[in-house]
Amino acid sequence: MKTVNKILVMIASVIIGSLALVGFATLGLAVVGVAFAGMIALSLVVAWKARRSQNIVATYHS
């Protein structure tokens, strides 16, 4: 009976561990995705502002 309990505890700990790993991996992926999206948005905004300032400079010179 004790060996059965040990096996059950081991199985339960493995399941909980794998669930925790999956949760951490999902959380990590979400954080990476948000950071990546933020970087893309930031670069787009910077490029847009740079283009706008160039347009303003071009219209100012002409």
C-alpha positions as CSV (number, residue, x, y, z in Angstrom):
1,M,0.0,0.0,0.0
2,K,2.8,2.4,0.8
3,T,4.5,1.9,-2.5
4,V,1.2,2.6,-4.3
5,N,0.9,5.9,-2.3
6,K,4.5,6.8,-3.2
7,I,3.8,6.1,-6.9
8,L,0.6,8.2,-6.7
9,V,2.5,11.0,-5.1
10,M,5.2,10.8,-7.7
11,I,2.6,10.8,-10.5
12,A,0.8,13.8,-8.9
13,S,4.1,15.7,-8.5
14,V,5.1,15.0,-12.1
15,I,1.7,16.2,-13.4
16,I,1.8,19.3,-11.2
17,G,5.4,20.0,-12.3
18,S,4.6,19.7,-15.9
19,L,1.5,21.9,-15.5
20,A,3.7,24.5,-13.7
21,L,6.3,24.3,-16.5
22,V,3.6,24.7,-19.2
23,G,2.2,27.7,-17.2
24,F,5.6,29.3,-16.9
25,A,6.3,28.7,-20.6
26,T,3.0,30.2,-21.6
27,L,3.7,33.2,-19.3
28,G,7.2,33.6,-20.7
29,L,5.9,33.4,-24.3
30,A,3.2,36.0,-23.5
31,V,5.8,38.3,-22.0
32,V,8.1,37.8,-25.0
33,G,5.2,38.4,-27.4
34,V,4.2,41.6,-25.6
35,A,7.8,42.8,-25.6
36,F,8.2,42.0,-29.3
37,A,5.0,43.8,-30.1
38,G,6.1,46.8,-28.1
39,M,9.4,46.9,-29.9
40,I,7.7,46.7,-33.3
41,A,5.2,49.4,-32.3
42,L,8.0,51.6,-31.0
43,S,10.1,51.2,-34.2
44,L,7.0,52.0,-36.3
45,V,6.3,55.1,-34.3
46,V,9.9,56.2,-34.5
47,A,10.0,55.6,-38.3
48,W,6.7,57.4,-38.8
49,K,7.9,60.4,-36.7
50,A,11.2,60.4,-38.6
51,R,9.3,60.4,-42.0
52,R,7.0,63.2,-40.8
53,S,9.9,65.4,-39.7
54,Q,11.6,64.7,-43.1
55,N,8.3,65.8,-44.8
56,I,8.1,68.9,-42.7
57,V,11.7,69.7,-43.5
58,A,11.1,69.0,-47.2
59,T,8.1,71.3,-47.3
60,Y,9.9,74.0,-45.3
61,H,12.8,74.0,-47.8
62,S,10.5,74.1,-50.9
